[in-house]
Amino acid sequence: MADYSQALKEAYASNPVEQVILDTLEIYHPAFVDDDGHPAPARVVRAYEDLFAVLELDAPMNPGQQVRFVAMAFDFVLPGFEEGKTPELKITLDNVGRELVGYLEAAASDPKQVTVIYRPYLISDLSGPQMDPPITMLVTGVSVDVFQVQISASLDDVNNWAFPHRLYQPEEFPGLVR
C-alpha cells in the first residue's frame, strides 16, 4: 500500500495556497524508444508548464535522477480499494500528440504490457515523489480518438494471488524433489 508523505497529507488537509500538488504519470513499455533507440517513457504532468523533478531511488527507469514531465491536460480517477473488486485507474489524456500515439501503436504489436506509474509532487519539494511507493499499474485497455486517449489500468488480479505469494521451486529449494 502506498504511503503519502506528511507534507502531502498536510497539503490535502489544509490546502495552503503556496502548496500546489502536481500529479504526474509515467507510461512505459519496452517498445517506447527515442530516435537513438534508447528506452524513453512518456512522462506527463497535469500543469501549464513542464516539470523537472527527481524520481524515487527504485524507479524502473532513471532512478534517483531529475527527469522532465511534459505539461499536458489530463484527468484521472485514482483506484479505489473495495472488497471483491480489482483496483482500477482511469486516465483521460486530452490533445495527445503523435509521439504518444506512436508509442501506443508500437506497444499494441508487442505482447508485453504497458505500465503506468502515478506520482504526486509538491511544488515546494521536487526532490522526490510524495508517495512511497508510487502507484504502479498495468494497462488493461486503451481507446484513442481524434481528441483524447483513454487508458484503464489495474493491479494484477490481487483477489486471485496465491498466499503465500512466493512460489517454492525445486531449482531454489532442492529439498522439494525426492
Backbone as CSV, one residue per row, in Angstrom:
resi,resn,N_x,N_y,N_z,CA_x,CA_y,CA_z,C_x,C_y,C_z
1,MET,0.848,-1.173,0.000,0.000,0.000,0.000,0.893,1.235,0.000
2,ALA,0.554,2.204,-0.839,1.321,3.436,-0.937,1.085,4.290,0.305
3,ASP,2.130,4.996,0.710,2.032,5.856,1.887,2.365,7.280,1.467
4,TYR,1.455,8.213,1.752,1.675,9.619,1.436,2.661,10.219,2.428
5,SER,3.445,11.193,1.971,4.354,11.893,2.873,3.533,12.787,3.796
6,GLN,4.124,13.160,4.921,3.428,14.036,5.867,3.100,15.377,5.221
7,ALA,4.019,15.889,4.399,3.789,17.179,3.733,2.606,17.103,2.781
8,LEU,2.469,15.982,2.062,1.341,15.829,1.144,0.032,15.682,1.906
9,LYS,0.057,14.950,3.021,-1.150,14.833,3.847,-1.604,16.204,4.339
10,GLU,-0.641,17.032,4.771,-0.972,18.377,5.241,-1.518,19.234,4.102
11,ALA,-0.939,19.093,2.900,-1.413,19.869,1.751,-2.843,19.486,1.384
12,TYR,-3.144,18.202,1.429,-4.519,17.763,1.149,-5.483,18.258,2.228
13,ALA,-5.048,18.225,3.477,-5.939,18.579,4.581,-6.184,20.077,4.690
14,SER,-5.144,20.888,4.534,-5.300,22.325,4.771,-5.364,23.169,3.507
15,ASN,-4.915,22.624,2.373,-4.967,23.294,1.081,-4.346,24.694,1.100
16,PRO,-3.096,24.817,1.569,-2.463,26.138,1.566,-2.197,26.612,0.128
17,VAL,-2.269,27.910,-0.074,-2.121,28.491,-1.411,-0.748,28.200,-2.006
18,GLU,0.299,28.235,-1.182,1.656,28.047,-1.696,2.025,26.586,-1.942
19,GLN,1.188,25.641,-1.532,1.479,24.217,-1.719,0.622,23.655,-2.850
20,VAL,1.172,23.656,-4.042,0.466,23.121,-5.195,0.864,21.654,-5.356
21,ILE,-0.132,20.794,-5.521,0.121,19.367,-5.732,0.164,19.125,-7.236
22,LEU,1.264,18.556,-7.700,1.448,18.272,-9.112,1.311,16.773,-9.343
23,ASP,0.297,16.389,-10.108,0.059,14.979,-10.419,0.819,14.625,-11.684
24,THR,1.597,13.538,-11.626,2.376,13.105,-12.785,2.051,11.658,-13.126
25,LEU,2.218,11.334,-14.387,2.070,9.967,-14.867,3.301,9.607,-15.688
26,GLU,3.750,8.381,-15.539,4.802,7.837,-16.390,4.216,6.601,-17.048
27,ILE,4.270,6.565,-18.360,3.747,5.428,-19.118,4.935,4.824,-19.854
28,TYR,5.192,3.542,-19.613,6.335,2.948,-20.298,6.077,1.517,-20.739
29,HIS,6.881,1.120,-21.723,6.803,-0.189,-22.358,8.139,-0.386,-23.074
30,PRO,8.615,-1.619,-23.227,9.896,-1.829,-23.923,9.919,-1.278,-25.356
31,ALA,8.760,-1.129,-25.993,8.715,-0.606,-27.357,8.820,0.918,-27.413
32,PHE,8.756,1.594,-26.268,8.867,3.053,-26.237,10.348,3.414,-26.282
33,VAL,10.815,3.862,-27.428,12.224,4.236,-27.584,12.315,5.588,-28.283
34,ASP,13.430,6.288,-28.024,13.654,7.571,-28.687,14.295,7.336,-30.051
35,ASP,14.678,8.408,-30.716,15.260,8.311,-32.060,16.581,7.547,-32.074
36,ASP,17.269,7.498,-30.937,18.544,6.783,-30.849,18.372,5.331,-30.416
37,GLY,17.128,4.899,-30.183,16.873,3.523,-29.775,16.956,3.285,-28.280
38,HIS,17.077,4.340,-27.483,17.140,4.207,-26.031,15.727,4.182,-25.444
39,PRO,15.517,3.466,-24.329,14.193,3.464,-23.693,13.754,4.894,-23.368
40,ALA,12.499,5.196,-23.690,12.003,6.558,-23.494,10.548,6.529,-23.042
41,PRO,10.321,6.505,-21.744,8.940,6.508,-21.271,8.270,7.854,-21.549
42,ALA,6.954,7.826,-21.615,6.194,9.076,-21.742,5.907,9.554,-20.331
43,ARG,6.340,10.762,-20.011,6.115,11.338,-18.681,5.343,12.637,-18.855
44,VAL,4.217,12.758,-18.154,3.377,13.948,-18.255,3.027,14.457,-16.863
45,VAL,2.789,15.774,-16.775,2.371,16.410,-15.536,1.105,17.198,-15.835
46,ARG,0.177,17.186,-14.889,-1.056,17.957,-15.051,-0.758,19.379,-14.570
47,ALA,-0.273,20.199,-15.514,0.141,21.575,-15.205,0.210,22.359,-16.508
48,TYR,0.538,23.651,-16.381,0.660,24.513,-17.552,2.081,24.589,-18.081
49,GLU,3.045,24.174,-17.271,4.448,24.202,-17.667,5.082,22.844,-17.400
50,ASP,6.124,22.535,-18.171,6.856,21.295,-17.948,7.439,21.301,-16.540
51,LEU,7.648,20.121,-16.012,8.160,19.956,-14.652,9.448,19.148,-14.701
52,PHE,10.440,19.596,-13.967,11.673,18.839,-13.789,11.713,18.410,-12.330
53,ALA,11.619,17.090,-12.109,11.558,16.561,-10.745,12.399,15.295,-10.661
54,VAL,12.777,14.948,-9.435,13.624,13.777,-9.180,12.743,12.563,-8.927
55,LEU,13.111,11.443,-9.552,12.391,10.190,-9.350,12.889,9.491,-8.094
56,GLU,12.095,8.539,-7.601,12.482,7.745,-6.439,13.684,6.869,-6.792
57,LEU,14.392,6.413,-5.777,15.622,5.643,-5.993,15.390,4.263,-6.598
58,ASP,14.165,3.740,-6.495,13.899,2.422,-7.076,12.978,2.514,-8.297
59,ALA,12.990,3.653,-8.977,12.189,3.819,-10.200,12.694,2.854,-11.267
60,PRO,11.804,2.339,-12.123,12.237,1.379,-13.148,13.162,1.993,-14.203
61,MET,13.008,3.290,-14.478,13.891,3.981,-15.428,14.363,5.281,-14.797
62,ASN,15.628,5.609,-14.971,16.241,6.830,-14.435,16.079,6.971,-12.924
63,PRO,16.364,5.938,-12.139,16.175,6.039,-10.688,17.046,7.128,-10.068
64,GLY,16.426,7.930,-9.194,17.139,8.970,-8.486,17.572,10.154,-9.339
65,GLN,17.180,10.183,-10.592,17.596,11.258,-11.497,16.483,12.285,-11.671
66,GLN,16.901,13.486,-12.029,15.928,14.518,-12.365,15.487,14.284,-13.809
67,VAL,14.179,14.231,-14.029,13.628,13.981,-15.354,12.590,15.045,-15.691
68,ARG,12.245,15.101,-16.955,11.257,16.081,-17.435,9.898,15.417,-17.586
69,PHE,8.885,16.068,-17.014,7.498,15.685,-17.214,6.883,16.764,-18.100
70,VAL,6.320,16.382,-19.237,5.756,17.322,-20.196,4.370,17.758,-19.729
71,ALA,4.116,19.062,-19.770,2.814,19.595,-19.371,1.744,19.106,-20.346
72,MET,0.655,18.593,-19.803,-0.421,18.075,-20.635,-1.722,18.112,-19.847
73,ALA,-2.800,18.347,-20.564,-4.114,18.298,-19.925,-4.538,16.845,-19.814
74,PHE,-4.759,16.385,-18.604,-5.290,15.041,-18.413,-6.107,15.007,-17.142
75,ASP,-6.932,13.998,-17.073,-7.741,13.777,-15.887,-7.585,12.316,-15.509
76,PHE,-7.793,12.012,-14.266,-7.666,10.634,-13.822,-8.529,10.416,-12.592
77,VAL,-8.836,9.168,-12.368,-9.541,8.745,-11.162,-8.667,7.684,-10.519
78,LEU,-8.168,7.995,-9.314,-7.317,7.027,-8.621,-8.107,5.774,-8.279
79,PRO,-7.435,4.644,-8.196,-8.142,3.402,-7.904,-8.698,3.376,-6.489
80,GLY,-9.894,2.845,-6.365,-10.465,2.600,-5.045,-10.100,1.192,-4.615
81,PHE,-10.046,0.967,-3.361,-9.713,-0.363,-2.858,-10.936,-0.914,-2.146
82,GLU,-11.807,-1.548,-2.941,-13.042,-2.094,-2.416,-12.949,-3.617,-2.390
83,GLU,-13.609,-4.202,-1.432,-13.577,-5.645,-1.287,-14.207,-6.310,-2.509
84,GLY,-13.532,-7.305,-3.053,-14.051,-8.074,-4.176,-13.859,-7.431,-5.538
85,LYS,-13.238,-6.247,-5.600,-13.012,-5.568,-6.872,-11.528,-5.334,-7.077
86,THR,-11.091,-5.461,-8.315,-9.711,-5.162,-8.650,-9.571,-3.649,-8.790
87,PRO,-8.619,-3.017,-8.087,-8.437,-1.567,-8.189,-8.121,-1.166,-9.636
88,GLU,-8.756,-0.075,-10.098,-8.565,0.356,-11.482,-8.343,1.863,-11.544
89,LEU,-7.350,2.260,-12.316,-7.016,3.654,-12.546,-7.559,4.037,-13.913
90,LYS,-8.313,5.128,-13.987,-8.875,5.625,-15.250,-8.180,6.932,-15.592
91,ILE,-7.628,7.013,-16.805,-6.892,8.184,-17.248,-7.478,8.666,-18.572
92,THR,-7.652,9.975,-18.691,-8.067,10.589,-19.955,-7.058,11.670,-20.289
93,LEU,-6.341,11.493,-21.411,-5.343,12.452,-21.874,-5.932,13.228,-23.043
94,ASP,-5.951,14.556,-22.947,-6.515,15.398,-23.999,-5.427,15.931,-24.921
95,ASN,-5.805,16.174,-26.193,-4.910,16.778,-27.188,-3.562,16.068,-27.247
96,VAL,-3.604,14.769,-27.396,-2.389,13.957,-27.407,-1.677,14.114,-28.745
97,GLY,-0.374,14.287,-28.686,0.424,14.439,-29.901,0.742,13.101,-30.535
98,ARG,1.392,13.181,-31.684,1.734,11.968,-32.432,2.719,11.075,-31.700
99,GLU,3.575,11.688,-30.867,4.588,10.898,-30.159,3.941,9.843,-29.266
100,LEU,2.981,10.247,-28.441,2.336,9.304,-27.533,1.493,8.291,-28.303
101,VAL,0.796,8.736,-29.334,0.002,7.797,-30.149,0.930,6.791,-30.822
102,GLY,2.097,7.269,-31.287,3.082,6.354,-31.888,3.582,5.329,-30.887
103,TYR,3.812,5.767,-29.643,4.221,4.841,-28.587,3.149,3.768,-28.388
104,LEU,1.898,4.186,-28.289,0.819,3.237,-28.041,0.645,2.273,-29.210
105,GLU,0.831,2.759,-30.432,0.752,1.876,-31.595,1.879,0.856,-31.581
106,ALA,3.077,1.280,-31.181,4.212,0.354,-31.079,3.952,-0.708,-30.017
107,ALA,3.339,-0.305,-28.915,3.052,-1.248,-27.826,1.946,-2.228,-28.209
108,ALA,1.038,-1.819,-29.095,-0.079,-2.686,-29.473,0.392,-3.945,-30.189
109,SER,1.539,-3.871,-30.864,2.035,-5.035,-31.593,3.002,-5.878,-30.768
110,ASP,3.183,-5.548,-29.498,4.104,-6.265,-28.618,3.305,-6.914,-27.490
111,PRO,3.574,-8.172,-27.163,2.775,-8.840,-26.130,3.038,-8.363,-24.696
112,LYS,4.143,-7.657,-24.465,4.411,-7.166,-23.103,3.428,-6.067,-22.753
113,GLN,3.115,-5.944,-21.448,2.123,-4.968,-21.021,2.720,-3.589,-20.798
114,VAL,1.891,-2.577,-21.011,2.255,-1.193,-20.754,2.041,-0.926,-19.271
115,THR,2.969,-0.200,-18.652,2.896,0.122,-17.232,2.662,1.613,-17.047
116,VAL,1.850,1.947,-16.049,1.579,3.341,-15.699,1.980,3.549,-14.244
117,ILE,2.708,4.638,-13.976,3.097,4.987,-12.610,2.543,6.373,-12.300
118,TYR,1.810,6.476,-11.191,1.293,7.764,-10.719,2.165,8.249,-9.575
119,ARG,2.668,9.488,-9.708,3.500,10.097,-8.670,2.990,11.517,-8.387
120,PRO,2.623,11.823,-7.148,2.320,13.215,-6.805,3.571,13.922,-6.283
121,TYR,3.736,15.174,-6.666,4.834,16.011,-6.178,4.239,17.267,-5.559
122,LEU,4.961,17.876,-4.645,4.621,19.197,-4.137,5.536,20.202,-4.821
123,ILE,4.989,21.330,-5.218,5.802,22.330,-5.923,6.961,22.815,-5.065
124,SER,6.810,22.744,-3.749,7.875,23.192,-2.846,8.963,22.147,-2.624
125,ASP,8.715,20.901,-3.081,9.689,19.828,-2.862,9.681,18.878,-4.053
126,LEU,10.552,19.146,-5.008,10.638,18.312,-6.210,11.789,17.315,-6.112
127,SER,12.262,17.070,-4.881,13.380,16.153,-4.665,12.948,14.690,-4.687
128,GLY,11.672,14.439,-4.836,11.162,13.076,-4.911,9.652,13.078,-4.806
129,PRO,9.017,12.007,-5.261,7.559,11.944,-5.165,7.106,11.916,-3.712
130,GLN,5.910,12.403,-3.475,5.363,12.488,-2.122,4.549,11.253,-1.754
131,MET,4.784,10.160,-2.453,4.110,8.892,-2.173,5.161,7.790,-2.279
132,ASP,5.201,6.922,-1.276,6.199,5.862,-1.268,5.528,4.530,-0.961
133,PRO,5.514,3.589,-1.875,5.953,3.707,-3.264,4.866,4.358,-4.116
134,PRO,5.229,4.875,-5.294,4.207,5.397,-6.198,3.280,4.269,-6.650
135,ILE,2.099,4.639,-7.112,1.142,3.633,-7.586,1.586,3.158,-8.969
136,THR,1.827,1.856,-9.095,2.242,1.257,-10.357,1.178,0.260,-10.782
137,MET,0.684,0.420,-12.012,-0.389,-0.440,-12.511,-0.102,-0.841,-13.951
138,LEU,-0.764,-1.911,-14.391,-0.633,-2.394,-15.761,-1.842,-1.955,-16.570
139,VAL,-1.596,-1.492,-17.791,-2.675,-1.028,-18.662,-3.499,-2.228,-19.121
140,THR,-4.811,-2.109,-18.961,-5.727,-3.182,-19.370,-6.551,-2.811,-20.583
141,GLY,-6.599,-1.519,-20.921,-7.362,-1.100,-22.086,-7.002,0.312,-22.505
142,VAL,-7.027,0.545,-23.819,-6.728,1.866,-24.378,-7.715,2.133,-25.500
143,SER,-8.266,3.349,-25.518,-9.055,3.761,-26.673,-8.562,5.142,-27.098
144,VAL,-8.413,5.311,-28.412,-7.864,6.535,-28.972,-8.861,7.097,-29.975
145,ASP,-9.138,8.393,-29.873,-9.904,9.062,-30.911,-9.191,10.362,-31.270
146,VAL,-9.810,11.193,-32.061,-9.170,12.405,-32.555,-8.802,13.357,-31.424
147,PHE,-9.579,13.371,-30.348,-9.396,14.368,-29.302,-8.681,13.868,-28.058
148,GLN,-8.772,12.577,-27.758,-8.203,12.116,-26.498,-7.857,10.637,-26.518
149,VAL,-7.054,10.272,-25.521,-6.701,8.879,-25.283,-7.255,8.518,-23.913
150,GLN,-7.972,7.413,-23.835,-8.481,6.931,-22.554,-7.768,5.627,-22.222
151,ILE,-7.258,5.561,-20.995,-6.484,4.402,-20.552,-7.101,3.866,-19.271
152,SER,-7.235,2.552,-19.212,-7.632,1.867,-17.979,-6.447,1.040,-17.532
153,ALA,-6.138,1.100,-16.255,-5.018,0.326,-15.719,-5.440,-0.283,-14.394
154,SER,-4.898,-1.449,-14.096,-5.238,-2.088,-12.827,-4.027,-2.836,-12.293
155,LEU,-4.124,-3.173,-11.029,-3.122,-4.046,-10.429,-3.316,-5.425,-11.022
156,ASP,-2.339,-6.280,-10.830,-2.586,-7.671,-11.166,-3.844,-8.079,-10.418
157,ASP,-4.431,-9.162,-10.800,-5.653,-9.609,-10.136,-5.322,-10.026,-8.704
158,VAL,-5.299,-9.038,-7.805,-4.882,-9.283,-6.426,-5.838,-10.222,-5.692
159,ASN,-7.064,-10.310,-6.148,-8.020,-11.202,-5.484,-7.660,-12.668,-5.673
160,ASN,-6.910,-12.977,-6.735,-6.567,-14.363,-7.011,-5.096,-14.680,-6.793
161,TRP,-4.377,-13.806,-6.089,-2.996,-14.095,-5.761,-2.936,-15.260,-4.777
162,ALA,-1.957,-16.107,-4.952,-1.757,-17.204,-4.011,-1.180,-16.651,-2.710
163,PHE,-1.456,-17.342,-1.622,-0.853,-16.962,-0.350,-0.206,-18.196,0.238
164,PRO,1.037,-18.213,0.587,1.954,-17.095,0.436,2.263,-16.852,-1.033
165,HIS,2.587,-15.603,-1.367,2.761,-15.192,-2.753,4.014,-15.800,-3.390
166,ARG,4.984,-16.153,-2.593,6.224,-16.714,-3.118,6.004,-18.155,-3.565
167,LEU,6.496,-18.484,-4.743,6.414,-19.857,-5.238,7.711,-20.579,-4.907
168,TYR,7.565,-21.732,-4.353,8.728,-22.534,-3.993,9.037,-23.481,-5.142
169,GLN,10.160,-23.249,-5.815,10.562,-24.009,-6.986,11.712,-24.949,-6.632
170,PRO,11.759,-26.132,-7.264,12.849,-27.075,-6.977,14.236,-26.521,-7.258
171,GLU,14.364,-25.594,-8.219,15.675,-25.026,-8.523,16.229,-24.253,-7.331
172,GLU,15.356,-23.593,-6.602,15.778,-22.801,-5.458,15.753,-23.611,-4.165
173,PHE,14.842,-24.579,-4.084,14.668,-25.414,-2.891,14.749,-26.879,-3.303
174,PRO,15.968,-27.439,-3.450,16.129,-28.807,-3.954,15.509,-29.856,-3.039
175,GLY,15.233,-29.538,-1.788,14.621,-30.484,-0.878,13.172,-30.822,-1.254
176,LEU,12.589,-30.099,-2.165,11.221,-30.390,-2.614,11.145,-31.624,-3.501
177,VAL,12.286,-32.000,-4.106,12.316,-33.142,-5.032,12.809,-34.379,-4.287
178,ARG,12.121,-35.488,-4.463,12.558,-36.742,-3.838,13.251,-37.616,-4.816
